[in-house]
Amino acid sequence: MRAFRSVVVTLTSLALALPAPLRALGTGGEFAPVANDDIARRCDAFSSVYDVQYTGPRTPLDDNSAAEALRVCGQAAEARPVRPRYVYLYGTALLAAKRYPEAARQFAAARQAGNPWGADSLAWLAVNGWGEPQNYEKAASLFRESGNGGVALADGLAL
């Protein structure tokens, strides 16, 4: 009976300790914002309507909100451990500010860390020639990669 109680106590302790770290995990092994991560939550508000990981109120990323998006998403992207989602969102803020080379670096880092939206955004840079010469072959390859990573919009674009 004593051994059984010991096992129950151990399992109960584990059950109580695990929810906090598990809440922080998002899809794809990324970290989603936790309840007390105000900076990440504020950055999330600038996410695209196509972002299914975020369901809260959104702030349009435009000329009026770009400075705030750069500030909060830059801070969220610098947080450790690295959260690829916020590296990507910082890239979108840089893109809105037309800082294309910096956006490309953030998208490449997000892509390298496994965020398929980073590849999708790099593809759009290549399609439009923003910060680099237009390259449709590169764009098609990146759209294929992002589509394979789960970005539904990219599936039909990679011909």
MODELLER restraints for C-alpha pairs under 7 A, 6 or more apart:
rsr = mdl.restraints
at = mdl.atoms
rsr.add(forms.Gaussian(group=physical.xy_distance, feature=features.Distance(at['CA:24:A'], at['CA:31:A']), mean=5.38, stdev=0.5))
rsr.add(forms.Gaussian(group=physical.xy_distance, feature=features.Distance(at['CA:24:A'], at['CA:32:A']), mean=5.41, stdev=0.5))
rsr.add(forms.Gaussian(group=physical.xy_distance, feature=features.Distance(at['CA:24:A'], at['CA:33:A']), mean=6.44, stdev=0.5))
rsr.add(forms.Gaussian(group=physical.xy_distance, feature=features.Distance(at['CA:24:A'], at['CA:34:A']), mean=5.65, stdev=0.5))
rsr.add(forms.Gaussian(group=physical.xy_distance, feature=features.Distance(at['CA:25:A'], at['CA:31:A']), mean=4.62, stdev=0.5))
rsr.add(forms.Gaussian(group=physical.xy_distance, feature=features.Distance(at['CA:25:A'], at['CA:32:A']), mean=5.78, stdev=0.5))
rsr.add(forms.Gaussian(group=physical.xy_distance, feature=features.Distance(at['CA:26:A'], at['CA:32:A']), mean=4.82, stdev=0.5))
rsr.add(forms.Gaussian(group=physical.xy_distance, feature=features.Distance(at['CA:30:A'], at['CA:83:A']), mean=6.00, stdev=0.5))
rsr.add(forms.Gaussian(group=physical.xy_distance, feature=features.Distance(at['CA:30:A'], at['CA:84:A']), mean=6.53, stdev=0.5))
rsr.add(forms.Gaussian(group=physical.xy_distance, feature=features.Distance(at['CA:30:A'], at['CA:85:A']), mean=6.97, stdev=0.5))
rsr.add(forms.Gaussian(group=physical.xy_distance, feature=features.Distance(at['CA:31:A'], at['CA:83:A']), mean=5.61, stdev=0.5))
rsr.add(forms.Gaussian(group=physical.xy_distance, feature=features.Distance(at['CA:33:A'], at['CA:40:A']), mean=5.61, stdev=0.5))
rsr.add(forms.Gaussian(group=physical.xy_distance, feature=features.Distance(at['CA:33:A'], at['CA:41:A']), mean=6.25, stdev=0.5))
rsr.add(forms.Gaussian(group=physical.xy_distance, feature=features.Distance(at['CA:39:A'], at['CA:72:A']), mean=5.70, stdev=0.5))
rsr.add(forms.Gaussian(group=physical.xy_distance, feature=features.Distance(at['CA:39:A'], at['CA:76:A']), mean=6.09, stdev=0.5))
rsr.add(forms.Gaussian(group=physical.xy_distance, feature=features.Distance(at['CA:40:A'], at['CA:76:A']), mean=5.40, stdev=0.5))
rsr.add(forms.Gaussian(group=physical.xy_distance, feature=features.Distance(at['CA:42:A'], at['CA:72:A']), mean=6.60, stdev=0.5))
rsr.add(forms.Gaussian(group=physical.xy_distance, feature=features.Distance(at['CA:43:A'], at['CA:69:A']), mean=6.35, stdev=0.5))
rsr.add(forms.Gaussian(group=physical.xy_distance, feature=features.Distance(at['CA:43:A'], at['CA:72:A']), mean=5.52, stdev=0.5))
rsr.add(forms.Gaussian(group=physical.xy_distance, feature=features.Distance(at['CA:43:A'], at['CA:73:A']), mean=4.90, stdev=0.5))
rsr.add(forms.Gaussian(group=physical.xy_distance, feature=features.Distance(at['CA:44:A'], at['CA:54:A']), mean=6.72, stdev=0.5))
rsr.add(forms.Gaussian(group=physical.xy_distance, feature=features.Distance(at['CA:45:A'], at['CA:56:A']), mean=6.98, stdev=0.5))
rsr.add(forms.Gaussian(group=physical.xy_distance, feature=features.Distance(at['CA:45:A'], at['CA:57:A']), mean=6.14, stdev=0.5))
rsr.add(forms.Gaussian(group=physical.xy_distance, feature=features.Distance(at['CA:45:A'], at['CA:58:A']), mean=4.42, stdev=0.5))
rsr.add(forms.Gaussian(group=physical.xy_distance, feature=features.Distance(at['CA:45:A'], at['CA:59:A']), mean=5.43, stdev=0.5))
rsr.add(forms.Gaussian(group=physical.xy_distance, feature=features.Distance(at['CA:46:A'], at['CA:58:A']), mean=5.89, stdev=0.5))
rsr.add(forms.Gaussian(group=physical.xy_distance, feature=features.Distance(at['CA:46:A'], at['CA:59:A']), mean=5.21, stdev=0.5))
rsr.add(forms.Gaussian(group=physical.xy_distance, feature=features.Distance(at['CA:46:A'], at['CA:60:A']), mean=6.25, stdev=0.5))
rsr.add(forms.Gaussian(group=physical.xy_distance, feature=features.Distance(at['CA:46:A'], at['CA:61:A']), mean=5.87, stdev=0.5))
rsr.add(forms.Gaussian(group=physical.xy_distance, feature=features.Distance(at['CA:46:A'], at['CA:69:A']), mean=6.69, stdev=0.5))
rsr.add(forms.Gaussian(group=physical.xy_distance, feature=features.Distance(at['CA:47:A'], at['CA:58:A']), mean=6.94, stdev=0.5))
rsr.add(forms.Gaussian(group=physical.xy_distance, feature=features.Distance(at['CA:47:A'], at['CA:89:A']), mean=6.74, stdev=0.5))
rsr.add(forms.Gaussian(group=physical.xy_distance, feature=features.Distance(at['CA:61:A'], at['CA:96:A']), mean=6.87, stdev=0.5))
rsr.add(forms.Gaussian(group=physical.xy_distance, feature=features.Distance(at['CA:62:A'], at['CA:96:A']), mean=6.67, stdev=0.5))
rsr.add(forms.Gaussian(group=physical.xy_distance, feature=features.Distance(at['CA:66:A'], at['CA:93:A']), mean=6.23, stdev=0.5))
rsr.add(forms.Gaussian(group=physical.xy_distance, feature=features.Distance(at['CA:66:A'], at['CA:96:A']), mean=6.61, stdev=0.5))
rsr.add(forms.Gaussian(group=physical.xy_distance, feature=features.Distance(at['CA:66:A'], at['CA:97:A']), mean=6.38, stdev=0.5))
rsr.add(forms.Gaussian(group=physical.xy_distance, feature=features.Distance(at['CA:69:A'], at['CA:93:A']), mean=5.71, stdev=0.5))
rsr.add(forms.Gaussian(group=physical.xy_distance, feature=features.Distance(at['CA:70:A'], at['CA:90:A']), mean=6.43, stdev=0.5))
rsr.add(forms.Gaussian(group=physical.xy_distance, feature=features.Distance(at['CA:70:A'], at['CA:93:A']), mean=5.40, stdev=0.5))
rsr.add(forms.Gaussian(group=physical.xy_distance, feature=features.Distance(at['CA:70:A'], at['CA:94:A']), mean=6.66, stdev=0.5))
rsr.add(forms.Gaussian(group=physical.xy_distance, feature=features.Distance(at['CA:73:A'], at['CA:86:A']), mean=6.24, stdev=0.5))
rsr.add(forms.Gaussian(group=physical.xy_distance, feature=features.Distance(at['CA:73:A'], at['CA:89:A']), mean=6.28, stdev=0.5))
rsr.add(forms.Gaussian(group=physical.xy_distance, feature=features.Distance(at['CA:73:A'], at['CA:90:A']), mean=4.75, stdev=0.5))
rsr.add(forms.Gaussian(group=physical.xy_distance, feature=features.Distance(at['CA:74:A'], at['CA:90:A']), mean=5.48, stdev=0.5))
rsr.add(forms.Gaussian(group=physical.xy_distance, feature=features.Distance(at['CA:76:A'], at['CA:86:A']), mean=5.71, stdev=0.5))
rsr.add(forms.Gaussian(group=physical.xy_distance, feature=features.Distance(at['CA:77:A'], at['CA:83:A']), mean=6.71, stdev=0.5))
rsr.add(forms.Gaussian(group=physical.xy_distance, feature=features.Distance(at['CA:77:A'], at['CA:86:A']), mean=4.72, stdev=0.5))
rsr.add(forms.Gaussian(group=physical.xy_distance, feature=features.Distance(at['CA:77:A'], at['CA:87:A']), mean=4.52, stdev=0.5))
rsr.add(forms.Gaussian(group=physical.xy_distance, feature=features.Distance(at['CA:77:A'], at['CA:90:A']), mean=6.42, stdev=0.5))
rsr.add(forms.Gaussian(group=physical.xy_distance, feature=features.Distance(at['CA:84:A'], at['CA:110:A']), mean=4.88, stdev=0.5))
rsr.add(forms.Gaussian(group=physical.xy_distance, feature=features.Distance(at['CA:84:A'], at['CA:113:A']), mean=6.00, stdev=0.5))
rsr.add(forms.Gaussian(group=physical.xy_distance, feature=features.Distance(at['CA:84:A'], at['CA:115:A']), mean=6.04, stdev=0.5))
rsr.add(forms.Gaussian(group=physical.xy_distance, feature=features.Distance(at['CA:85:A'], at['CA:115:A']), mean=6.74, stdev=0.5))
rsr.add(forms.Gaussian(group=physical.xy_distance, feature=features.Distance(at['CA:87:A'], at['CA:106:A']), mean=5.79, stdev=0.5))
rsr.add(forms.Gaussian(group=physical.xy_distance, feature=features.Distance(at['CA:87:A'], at['CA:110:A']), mean=5.67, stdev=0.5))
rsr.add(forms.Gaussian(group=physical.xy_distance, feature=features.Distance(at['CA:88:A'], at['CA:106:A']), mean=6.11, stdev=0.5))
rsr.add(forms.Gaussian(group=physical.xy_distance, feature=features.Distance(at['CA:88:A'], at['CA:107:A']), mean=5.46, stdev=0.5))
rsr.add(forms.Gaussian(group=physical.xy_distance, feature=features.Distance(at['CA:88:A'], at['CA:110:A']), mean=5.40, stdev=0.5))
rsr.add(forms.Gaussian(group=physical.xy_distance, feature=features.Distance(at['CA:88:A'], at['CA:118:A']), mean=5.85, stdev=0.5))
rsr.add(forms.Gaussian(group=physical.xy_distance, feature=features.Distance(at['CA:90:A'], at['CA:106:A']), mean=6.99, stdev=0.5))
rsr.add(forms.Gaussian(group=physical.xy_distance, feature=features.Distance(at['CA:91:A'], at['CA:103:A']), mean=4.33, stdev=0.5))
rsr.add(forms.Gaussian(group=physical.xy_distance, feature=features.Distance(at['CA:91:A'], at['CA:106:A']), mean=4.99, stdev=0.5))
rsr.add(forms.Gaussian(group=physical.xy_distance, feature=features.Distance(at['CA:91:A'], at['CA:107:A']), mean=5.74, stdev=0.5))
rsr.add(forms.Gaussian(group=physical.xy_distance, feature=features.Distance(at['CA:92:A'], at['CA:103:A']), mean=6.76, stdev=0.5))
rsr.add(forms.Gaussian(group=physical.xy_distance, feature=features.Distance(at['CA:94:A'], at['CA:100:A']), mean=6.87, stdev=0.5))
rsr.add(forms.Gaussian(group=physical.xy_distance, feature=features.Distance(at['CA:94:A'], at['CA:102:A']), mean=6.68, stdev=0.5))
rsr.add(forms.Gaussian(group=physical.xy_distance, feature=features.Distance(at['CA:94:A'], at['CA:103:A']), mean=5.09, stdev=0.5))
rsr.add(forms.Gaussian(group=physical.xy_distance, feature=features.Distance(at['CA:95:A'], at['CA:103:A']), mean=5.48, stdev=0.5))
rsr.add(forms.Gaussian(group=physical.xy_distance, feature=features.Distance(at['CA:100:A'], at['CA:130:A']), mean=6.07, stdev=0.5))
rsr.add(forms.Gaussian(group=physical.xy_distance, feature=features.Distance(at['CA:100:A'], at['CA:131:A']), mean=4.94, stdev=0.5))
rsr.add(forms.Gaussian(group=physical.xy_distance, feature=features.Distance(at['CA:101:A'], at['CA:131:A']), mean=5.38, stdev=0.5))
rsr.add(forms.Gaussian(group=physical.xy_distance, feature=features.Distance(at['CA:104:A'], at['CA:122:A']), mean=6.32, stdev=0.5))
rsr.add(forms.Gaussian(group=physical.xy_distance, feature=features.Distance(at['CA:107:A'], at['CA:118:A']), mean=4.29, stdev=0.5))
rsr.add(forms.Gaussian(group=physical.xy_distance, feature=features.Distance(at['CA:107:A'], at['CA:119:A']), mean=6.80, stdev=0.5))
rsr.add(forms.Gaussian(group=physical.xy_distance, feature=features.Distance(at['CA:107:A'], at['CA:121:A']), mean=6.55, stdev=0.5))
rsr.add(forms.Gaussian(group=physical.xy_distance, feature=features.Distance(at['CA:107:A'], at['CA:122:A']), mean=6.25, stdev=0.5))
rsr.add(forms.Gaussian(group=physical.xy_distance, feature=features.Distance(at['CA:108:A'], at['CA:118:A']), mean=6.13, stdev=0.5))
rsr.add(forms.Gaussian(group=physical.xy_distance, feature=features.Distance(at['CA:110:A'], at['CA:118:A']), mean=5.19, stdev=0.5))
rsr.add(forms.Gaussian(group=physical.xy_distance, feature=features.Distance(at['CA:111:A'], at['CA:118:A']), mean=4.52, stdev=0.5))
rsr.add(forms.Gaussian(group=physical.xy_distance, feature=features.Distance(at['CA:111:A'], at['CA:119:A']), mean=5.41, stdev=0.5))
rsr.add(forms.Gaussian(group=physical.xy_distance, feature=features.Distance(at['CA:116:A'], at['CA:146:A']), mean=4.64, stdev=0.5))
rsr.add(forms.Gaussian(group=physical.xy_distance, feature=features.Distance(at['CA:116:A'], at['CA:149:A']), mean=5.19, stdev=0.5))
rsr.add(forms.Gaussian(group=physical.xy_distance, feature=features.Distance(at['CA:116:A'], at['CA:150:A']), mean=6.95, stdev=0.5))
rsr.add(forms.Gaussian(group=physical.xy_distance, feature=features.Distance(at['CA:116:A'], at['CA:151:A']), mean=6.60, stdev=0.5))
rsr.add(forms.Gaussian(group=physical.xy_distance, feature=features.Distance(at['CA:117:A'], at['CA:146:A']), mean=6.35, stdev=0.5))
rsr.add(forms.Gaussian(group=physical.xy_distance, feature=features.Distance(at['CA:117:A'], at['CA:151:A']), mean=6.78, stdev=0.5))
rsr.add(forms.Gaussian(group=physical.xy_distance, feature=features.Distance(at['CA:119:A'], at['CA:142:A']), mean=5.38, stdev=0.5))
rsr.add(forms.Gaussian(group=physical.xy_distance, feature=features.Distance(at['CA:119:A'], at['CA:143:A']), mean=6.90, stdev=0.5))
rsr.add(forms.Gaussian(group=physical.xy_distance, feature=features.Distance(at['CA:119:A'], at['CA:145:A']), mean=6.73, stdev=0.5))
rsr.add(forms.Gaussian(group=physical.xy_distance, feature=features.Distance(at['CA:119:A'], at['CA:146:A']), mean=5.45, stdev=0.5))
rsr.add(forms.Gaussian(group=physical.xy_distance, feature=features.Distance(at['CA:120:A'], at['CA:142:A']), mean=6.19, stdev=0.5))
rsr.add(forms.Gaussian(group=physical.xy_distance, feature=features.Distance(at['CA:120:A'], at['CA:143:A']), mean=5.56, stdev=0.5))
rsr.add(forms.Gaussian(group=physical.xy_distance, feature=features.Distance(at['CA:120:A'], at['CA:146:A']), mean=5.33, stdev=0.5))
rsr.add(forms.Gaussian(group=physical.xy_distance, feature=features.Distance(at['CA:120:A'], at['CA:154:A']), mean=6.91, stdev=0.5))
rsr.add(forms.Gaussian(group=physical.xy_distance, feature=features.Distance(at['CA:123:A'], at['CA:138:A']), mean=7.00, stdev=0.5))
rsr.add(forms.Gaussian(group=physical.xy_distance, feature=features.Distance(at['CA:123:A'], at['CA:139:A']), mean=4.16, stdev=0.5))
rsr.add(forms.Gaussian(group=physical.xy_distance, feature=features.Distance(at['CA:123:A'], at['CA:142:A']), mean=5.22, stdev=0.5))
rsr.add(forms.Gaussian(group=physical.xy_distance, feature=features.Distance(at['CA:123:A'], at['CA:143:A']), mean=5.94, stdev=0.5))
rsr.add(forms.Gaussian(group=physical.xy_distance, feature=features.Distance(at['CA:124:A'], at['CA:139:A']), mean=6.79, stdev=0.5))
rsr.add(forms.Gaussian(group=physical.xy_distance, feature=features.Distance(at['CA:126:A'], at['CA:132:A']), mean=6.75, stdev=0.5))
rsr.add(forms.Gaussian(group=physical.xy_distance, feature=features.Distance(at['CA:126:A'], at['CA:133:A']), mean=6.90, stdev=0.5))
rsr.add(forms.Gaussian(group=physical.xy_distance, feature=features.Distance(at['CA:126:A'], at['CA:134:A']), mean=5.09, stdev=0.5))
rsr.add(forms.Gaussian(group=physical.xy_distance, feature=features.Distance(at['CA:126:A'], at['CA:135:A']), mean=5.21, stdev=0.5))
rsr.add(forms.Gaussian(group=physical.xy_distance, feature=features.Distance(at['CA:126:A'], at['CA:136:A']), mean=6.66, stdev=0.5))
rsr.add(forms.Gaussian(group=physical.xy_distance, feature=features.Distance(at['CA:126:A'], at['CA:138:A']), mean=6.80, stdev=0.5))
rsr.add(forms.Gaussian(group=physical.xy_distance, feature=features.Distance(at['CA:126:A'], at['CA:139:A']), mean=5.44, stdev=0.5))
rsr.add(forms.Gaussian(group=physical.xy_distance, feature=features.Distance(at['CA:127:A'], at['CA:134:A']), mean=5.53, stdev=0.5))
rsr.add(forms.Gaussian(group=physical.xy_distance, feature=features.Distance(at['CA:127:A'], at['CA:135:A']), mean=6.10, stdev=0.5))
rsr.add(forms.Gaussian(group=physical.xy_distance, feature=features.Distance(at['CA:127:A'], at['CA:136:A']), mean=5.72, stdev=0.5))
rsr.add(forms.Gaussian(group=physical.xy_distance, feature=features.Distance(at['CA:127:A'], at['CA:139:A']), mean=5.85, stdev=0.5))
rsr.add(forms.Gaussian(group=physical.xy_distance, feature=features.Distance(at['CA:128:A'], at['CA:134:A']), mean=5.98, stdev=0.5))
rsr.add(forms.Gaussian(group=physical.xy_distance, feature=features.Distance(at['CA:140:A'], at['CA:158:A']), mean=4.69, stdev=0.5))
rsr.add(forms.Gaussian(group=physical.xy_distance, feature=features.Distance(at['CA:140:A'], at['CA:159:A']), mean=6.51, stdev=0.5))
rsr.add(forms.Gaussian(group=physical.xy_distance, feature=features.Distance(at['CA:141:A'], at['CA:158:A']), mean=6.80, stdev=0.5))
rsr.add(forms.Gaussian(group=physical.xy_distance, feature=features.Distance(at['CA:143:A'], at['CA:154:A']), mean=5.20, stdev=0.5))
rsr.add(forms.Gaussian(group=physical.xy_distance, feature=features.Distance(at['CA:143:A'], at['CA:157:A']), mean=6.35, stdev=0.5))
rsr.add(forms.Gaussian(group=physical.xy_distance, feature=features.Distance(at['CA:143:A'], at['CA:158:A']), mean=5.11, stdev=0.5))
rsr.add(forms.Gaussian(group=physical.xy_distance, feature=features.Distance(at['CA:144:A'], at['CA:154:A']), mean=6.81, stdev=0.5))
rsr.add(forms.Gaussian(group=physical.xy_distance, feature=features.Distance(at['CA:144:A'], at['CA:155:A']), mean=6.62, stdev=0.5))
rsr.add(forms.Gaussian(group=physical.xy_distance, feature=features.Distance(at['CA:144:A'], at['CA:158:A']), mean=4.97, stdev=0.5))
rsr.add(forms.Gaussian(group=physical.xy_distance, feature=features.Distance(at['CA:146:A'], at['CA:154:A']), mean=6.27, stdev=0.5))
rsr.add(forms.Gaussian(group=physical.xy_distance, feature=features.Distance(at['CA:147:A'], at['CA:154:A']), mean=4.82, stdev=0.5))
rsr.add(forms.Gaussian(group=physical.xy_distance, feature=features.Distance(at['CA:147:A'], at['CA:155:A']), mean=4.59, stdev=0.5))
